[in-house]
Amino acid sequence: MKFRIERDVLADAVTWVSRTLPSRVPFPALAGVLVEAGEDGVSFTTTTQDTWSHNTADAVVGEPGTALISGRLLVEIARSLPAQPVSFALQTSGRVEVTCGASSFLLPTLPGDEYPPLPVLPDAVGSVDAAMFASAVAQVAVASASPDDRNHAYAGIRMEIEPDGHLTLAATDRYRLAVRELAWNPLAIEGPLAVTVPGRELLEATKAFADAGEVNVHLGDSETSISLTAKTRQTGLRLMDSAGFPKFRSLLPTQFVSQPEIEVAALKEALKRVSLVLHQDSAVRLVFSADEVVLRAGTGDEATATETLGCTLQGEGLDVAFNPRFLADGLAGLNESTARLSLQSSEKASVLTGIDPEGAGEVFRYLLMPVRLNR
């Protein structure tokens, strides 16, 4: 294996794939970046077995070949090299010589025969605006459970794809539910598809493609993995068992007795201030009346806080309490300047949405359960 590559191209390629280098490796080969030189340039691959990244870069290839090099070391070297072309050459000793200007490194290789093969990339089922997709995943990911949760389905993000050009993302940790609908461009899809993707991994993957313009979504016939691609980059994730994920649409209420509308920025700041007096797992009360909402935190002889904000109310006034962190997470997911909190009662699920003054745009709904308090 021999090739020459520009320093910035090398640094960009190996840094991008290093996102899926595992922090703990069950066997040495997974700590490496698989470097493959061929007619189309040089590719760099990393995998945790459950996630993987693959990137192809332009290079002048003298001899095709493959080498598995320590990933962390290769990333650090690539970032520190001077701005000159970088040459790679696999020696008969099994080491890889890396030279750039006056700098030279001789790197040992890892056992390539232990490196797991990547799944074959299936055809794309559609494409979506990359920045919008990353934003949508971030909106719902706050409601997914920790990856350590015993019910692993709740650590995933449900993705439902329709052939008519609609994509729905949903996540829940049993205490709140976030749902985001967005448009996408269907390709090779005959009917509806529904999969559950690991939430944390999908969040990281979509962030990595956020500046790509458009990202393609690939699903195989066996529906065991999902891949995202854009130009020379590919990231794949193994899918989760969808059996435990709830039928989330039936959880969203449609009838409400009260719908206050509040400025998002003002509510965020007020919530942050009154929460300063709370202990863990305490709640913030919101008392709604015709033209204002009063936030109350703390009880008894402990520290207390109160703040009043203006609001517009449709329906009756209500006194309701929420976990302040859950409410803050929902507000953080809104891109609009005004929020609507749709209330059924002080004890039933509420739905937080943003208000678009033009009546169009995003569809993001955030359901959260009130906290019962001794009033």
C-alpha positions as CSV (number, residue, x, y, z in Angstrom):
1,M,0.0,0.0,0.0
2,K,1.4,3.4,-1.1
3,F,-0.4,6.7,-1.5
4,R,0.0,10.4,-1.1
5,I,-2.8,12.7,0.2
6,E,-3.1,16.3,1.2
7,R,-2.7,17.0,4.9
8,D,-6.1,18.8,5.3
9,V,-7.9,16.1,3.4
10,L,-6.3,13.4,5.6
11,A,-7.1,15.3,8.8
12,D,-10.7,15.9,7.8
13,A,-11.3,12.3,6.8
14,V,-9.8,10.6,9.8
15,T,-11.3,13.1,12.3
16,W,-14.8,12.5,10.8
17,V,-14.6,8.7,11.1
18,S,-13.0,8.9,14.6
19,R,-16.5,9.7,16.0
20,T,-17.2,5.9,15.9
21,L,-14.0,4.7,17.5
22,P,-15.2,2.8,20.6
23,S,-14.1,4.1,24.0
24,R,-13.7,0.5,25.2
25,V,-12.6,-2.1,22.8
26,P,-13.6,-5.8,23.3
27,F,-10.6,-6.8,21.0
28,P,-7.7,-4.7,19.7
29,A,-8.8,-4.5,16.0
30,L,-11.7,-2.2,16.9
31,A,-9.3,0.5,18.1
32,G,-8.0,1.0,14.6
33,V,-8.9,3.0,11.5
34,L,-9.1,0.7,8.5
35,V,-7.2,2.4,5.6
36,E,-7.8,1.0,2.1
37,A,-6.1,2.4,-1.0
38,G,-7.6,1.6,-4.3
39,E,-8.5,3.0,-7.8
40,D,-11.1,5.5,-6.4
41,G,-8.8,7.0,-3.8
42,V,-8.3,6.1,-0.1
43,S,-11.1,5.1,2.3
44,F,-11.1,5.3,6.1
45,T,-13.4,3.2,8.3
46,T,-14.1,2.8,12.0
47,T,-16.6,0.7,13.8
48,T,-17.9,-0.2,17.3
49,Q,-19.8,-3.1,15.6
50,D,-23.1,-1.4,16.5
51,T,-22.2,1.9,14.7
52,W,-19.7,2.6,11.9
53,S,-18.3,5.4,9.8
54,H,-16.8,5.3,6.3
55,N,-15.2,8.2,4.4
56,T,-13.5,8.2,1.0
57,A,-10.9,10.8,0.1
58,D,-9.0,11.8,-3.0
59,A,-5.4,10.6,-3.1
60,V,-2.6,9.6,-5.5
61,V,-2.4,5.8,-5.1
62,G,0.9,4.1,-6.0
63,E,0.0,0.7,-4.8
64,P,-3.4,-0.6,-3.7
65,G,-3.5,-2.1,-0.2
66,T,-5.0,-2.2,3.3
67,A,-3.7,-1.4,6.7
68,L,-5.3,-1.2,10.2
69,I,-3.7,1.7,12.2
70,S,-4.4,2.8,15.7
71,G,-7.2,5.3,15.3
72,R,-6.4,7.7,18.2
73,L,-2.7,7.9,17.1
74,L,-3.6,8.5,13.5
75,V,-6.0,11.3,14.3
76,E,-3.4,13.1,16.5
77,I,-0.7,12.7,13.9
78,A,-2.9,14.0,11.1
79,R,-3.9,17.1,13.1
80,S,-0.3,17.9,14.0
81,L,1.4,17.5,10.6
82,P,2.6,20.6,8.6
83,A,0.5,21.8,5.7
84,Q,2.3,19.6,3.1
85,P,1.4,16.4,1.2
86,V,1.4,13.2,3.4
87,S,2.8,9.9,2.1
88,F,1.8,6.5,3.4
89,A,3.8,3.3,2.7
90,L,3.2,-0.2,4.1
91,Q,6.6,-1.8,4.9
92,T,7.4,-5.5,4.5
93,S,7.8,-5.5,8.3
94,G,4.1,-4.8,8.7
95,R,4.6,-1.2,9.8
96,V,3.3,1.9,8.0
97,E,5.6,4.7,7.3
98,V,4.0,8.2,7.3
99,T,6.1,11.1,6.1
100,C,5.2,14.8,5.7
101,G,7.9,17.3,5.0
102,A,10.7,16.7,7.6
103,S,8.4,14.7,9.8
104,S,8.4,10.9,9.7
105,F,6.5,8.2,11.7
106,L,6.7,4.4,11.7
107,L,3.4,3.0,12.9
108,P,2.6,-0.6,13.9
109,T,-0.5,-2.1,12.4
110,L,-3.3,-4.0,14.2
111,P,-4.5,-7.5,13.2
112,G,-6.6,-6.7,10.1
113,D,-8.1,-10.2,9.9
114,E,-10.0,-9.6,13.1
115,Y,-11.7,-6.4,11.7
116,P,-15.4,-7.0,11.3
117,P,-16.8,-6.5,7.8
118,L,-19.4,-3.7,7.3
119,P,-22.9,-4.5,6.1
120,V,-23.5,-4.0,2.4
121,L,-25.0,-0.5,1.8
122,P,-28.6,-1.0,0.5
123,D,-30.4,1.4,-1.8
124,A,-31.6,4.7,-0.4
125,V,-35.3,4.9,0.5
126,G,-35.2,8.7,0.5
127,S,-33.4,11.9,1.3
128,V,-33.9,14.8,3.7
129,D,-32.5,18.2,4.3
130,A,-29.5,17.5,6.5
131,A,-29.7,20.5,8.8
132,M,-33.5,20.1,9.3
133,F,-33.0,16.4,10.0
134,A,-30.3,17.1,12.6
135,S,-32.5,19.7,14.3
136,A,-35.5,17.4,14.3
137,V,-33.6,14.5,15.9
138,A,-32.2,16.9,18.5
139,Q,-35.7,18.1,19.3
140,V,-37.0,14.6,20.1
141,A,-33.8,13.1,21.6
142,V,-34.3,15.0,24.9
143,A,-37.3,12.8,25.6
144,S,-35.5,9.4,25.0
145,A,-34.4,7.4,28.0
146,S,-30.8,6.9,29.0
147,P,-29.0,4.1,27.0
148,D,-28.7,2.3,30.4
149,D,-32.5,2.1,30.8
150,R,-33.6,-1.5,31.3
151,N,-36.3,-1.1,28.7
152,H,-34.1,-0.5,25.7
153,A,-36.9,0.5,23.4
154,Y,-37.3,3.7,25.4
155,A,-33.6,4.6,24.6
156,G,-34.5,4.7,20.9
157,I,-36.0,7.2,18.5
158,R,-38.9,5.8,16.5
159,M,-38.7,6.7,12.8
160,E,-41.8,6.3,10.7
161,I,-41.5,6.9,6.9
162,E,-44.4,7.4,4.6
163,P,-44.2,7.1,0.8
164,D,-46.2,10.3,0.4
165,G,-43.2,12.4,1.7
166,H,-43.7,12.5,5.4
167,L,-41.2,11.5,8.1
168,T,-42.1,11.3,11.8
169,L,-39.7,11.0,14.7
170,A,-40.7,10.2,18.2
171,A,-39.0,9.5,21.5
172,T,-40.3,8.8,25.1
173,D,-38.9,7.9,28.5
174,R,-42.4,7.1,29.8
175,Y,-42.6,10.5,31.5
176,R,-42.7,12.7,28.4
177,L,-43.1,12.2,24.7
178,A,-41.6,14.3,21.9
179,V,-42.9,14.0,18.3
180,R,-41.5,15.9,15.2
181,E,-42.9,15.7,11.7
182,L,-41.0,16.9,8.7
183,A,-41.0,16.6,4.9
184,W,-38.6,14.4,3.1
185,N,-38.0,13.1,-0.5
186,P,-39.1,9.4,-0.9
187,L,-37.1,7.3,-3.4
188,A,-37.2,3.5,-3.4
189,I,-40.2,3.0,-1.0
190,E,-43.4,1.2,-1.8
191,G,-45.2,1.4,1.6
192,P,-44.8,2.7,5.1
193,L,-41.6,1.9,7.0
194,A,-41.1,2.1,10.8
195,V,-37.8,1.4,12.7
196,T,-36.4,2.2,16.1
197,V,-32.9,3.7,16.1
198,P,-30.6,4.1,19.1
199,G,-31.3,7.7,20.2
200,R,-27.8,8.9,21.3
201,E,-26.1,7.4,18.2
202,L,-28.7,8.9,15.8
203,L,-28.2,12.3,17.4
204,E,-24.4,12.1,16.9
205,A,-24.8,10.8,13.4
206,T,-27.2,13.5,12.2
207,K,-25.0,16.2,13.8
208,A,-22.1,14.9,11.7
209,F,-24.1,15.4,8.5
210,A,-25.7,18.7,9.5
211,D,-23.6,20.7,7.0
212,A,-24.0,18.2,4.2
213,G,-26.9,20.0,2.4
214,E,-28.9,16.8,1.9
215,V,-28.5,13.3,3.5
216,N,-29.7,10.0,2.0
217,V,-31.4,7.4,4.3
218,H,-30.7,3.7,3.5
219,L,-32.6,0.7,4.9
220,G,-32.0,-2.9,4.0
221,D,-34.6,-5.5,3.3
222,S,-33.9,-7.2,6.6
223,E,-34.2,-3.9,8.5
224,T,-31.3,-4.7,10.8
225,S,-29.5,-1.4,10.2
226,I,-29.9,2.1,8.9
227,S,-27.2,4.1,7.1
228,L,-26.9,7.8,6.3
229,T,-24.8,9.0,3.4
230,A,-23.8,12.3,1.8
231,K,-21.2,12.5,-1.0
232,T,-18.2,10.5,0.2
233,R,-19.4,9.9,3.8
234,Q,-21.4,7.1,5.3
235,T,-22.5,6.3,8.9
236,G,-24.4,3.2,9.8
237,L,-26.3,2.1,13.0
238,R,-27.8,-1.2,14.0
239,L,-31.5,-1.0,14.7
240,M,-33.2,-1.7,17.9
241,D,-36.1,-4.1,18.6
242,S,-39.2,-2.0,18.1
243,A,-41.5,-4.3,20.0
244,G,-41.4,-2.3,23.3
245,F,-42.0,1.1,21.7
246,P,-45.5,2.4,22.5
247,K,-48.1,3.4,19.9
248,F,-47.3,7.0,20.6
249,R,-50.0,8.7,18.4
250,S,-52.7,7.4,20.7
251,L,-51.0,9.1,23.7
252,L,-51.4,12.6,22.2
253,P,-54.6,14.2,23.5
254,T,-56.8,16.4,21.2
255,Q,-59.3,18.0,23.6
256,F,-58.2,20.7,26.0
257,V,-59.9,23.0,28.6
258,S,-57.1,25.6,28.6
259,Q,-54.5,26.8,26.1
260,P,-52.2,29.6,27.5
261,E,-49.7,31.2,25.1
262,I,-46.5,32.6,26.6
263,E,-43.3,34.1,25.2
264,V,-40.7,31.3,25.1
265,A,-37.6,33.3,26.1
266,A,-39.4,34.9,29.1
267,L,-40.7,31.6,30.3
268,K,-37.3,30.0,30.0
269,E,-35.6,32.7,32.1
270,A,-38.4,32.7,34.7
271,L,-38.3,28.9,35.0
272,K,-34.6,29.0,35.5
273,R,-34.8,31.6,38.2
274,V,-37.6,30.1,40.3
275,S,-36.0,26.6,40.0
276,L,-32.9,27.9,42.0
277,V,-34.8,27.3,45.3
278,L,-35.8,23.7,44.4
279,H,-34.3,20.4,45.6
280,Q,-34.0,17.4,43.2
281,D,-37.4,16.0,42.0
282,S,-39.3,19.1,43.1
283,A,-41.9,20.8,40.9
284,V,-42.7,24.3,39.7
285,R,-46.3,25.3,39.9
286,L,-47.8,27.4,37.1
287,V,-51.0,29.2,38.0
288,F,-52.8,30.5,34.9
289,S,-55.4,33.2,34.9
290,A,-56.9,35.5,32.1
291,D,-53.8,37.5,31.3
292,E,-50.9,36.2,33.4
293,V,-49.2,33.1,34.8
294,V,-47.6,32.9,38.2
295,L,-44.6,30.6,38.6
296,R,-44.2,29.3,42.2
297,A,-41.4,27.1,43.6
298,G,-40.6,25.9,47.1
299,T,-42.9,25.2,50.0
300,G,-43.1,25.5,53.8
301,D,-40.2,26.9,55.7
302,E,-37.8,26.3,52.8
303,A,-36.7,28.9,50.3
304,T,-39.5,29.9,47.9
305,A,-39.6,31.9,44.7
306,T,-42.4,33.5,42.7
307,E,-42.4,35.2,39.3
308,T,-45.3,36.6,37.2
309,L,-45.4,36.7,33.4
310,G,-47.9,37.9,30.9
311,C,-49.8,35.4,28.9
312,T,-52.8,35.0,26.6
313,L,-55.3,32.4,27.7
314,Q,-57.9,30.6,25.7
315,G,-60.2,28.6,28.0
316,E,-60.3,28.4,31.8
317,G,-57.6,29.2,34.3
318,L,-55.7,26.3,35.8
319,D,-53.1,25.5,38.5
320,V,-50.7,22.9,37.3
321,A,-47.2,21.7,38.3
322,F,-44.4,20.3,36.2
323,N,-40.9,18.8,36.6
324,P,-38.9,22.0,35.8
325,R,-36.2,20.0,33.9
326,F,-38.8,18.3,31.7
327,L,-40.5,21.6,31.0
328,A,-37.2,23.3,30.2
329,D,-36.3,20.5,27.8
330,G,-39.5,21.0,25.9
331,L,-39.0,24.8,25.7
332,A,-35.5,24.2,24.4
333,G,-36.9,22.2,21.5
334,L,-39.0,25.1,20.3
335,N,-37.8,27.3,17.4
336,E,-40.7,29.7,17.6
337,S,-40.8,32.7,19.9
338,T,-44.2,31.9,21.4
339,A,-45.3,28.6,23.1
340,R,-48.7,27.2,23.5
341,L,-49.3,24.9,26.5
342,S,-52.5,22.8,25.9
343,L,-53.9,21.6,29.2
344,Q,-56.6,18.9,29.9
345,S,-56.5,19.3,33.7
346,S,-54.0,19.7,36.5
347,E,-53.5,15.9,36.5
348,K,-53.7,14.8,32.9
349,A,-51.0,15.0,30.2
350,S,-50.3,18.4,28.6
351,V,-48.9,19.2,25.2
352,L,-46.3,22.0,24.5
353,T,-46.1,23.4,20.9
354,G,-44.7,26.4,19.2
355,I,-46.8,29.0,17.5
356,D,-45.8,30.0,14.0
357,P,-47.4,33.5,13.2
358,E,-47.7,32.5,9.6
359,G,-49.4,29.3,10.5
360,A,-47.0,27.0,8.7
361,G,-43.6,25.4,9.3
362,E,-42.5,22.8,11.8
363,V,-44.8,20.4,13.6
364,F,-43.2,19.6,17.0
365,R,-45.3,18.4,19.9
366,Y,-44.0,17.7,23.4
367,L,-46.2,15.8,25.8
368,L,-45.4,15.9,29.6
369,M,-47.2,14.7,32.6
370,P,-48.1,17.1,35.5
371,V,-46.7,16.5,39.0
372,R,-49.3,15.9,41.7
373,L,-48.8,18.2,44.6
374,N,-50.4,18.6,48.0
375,R,-52.1,21.9,47.5
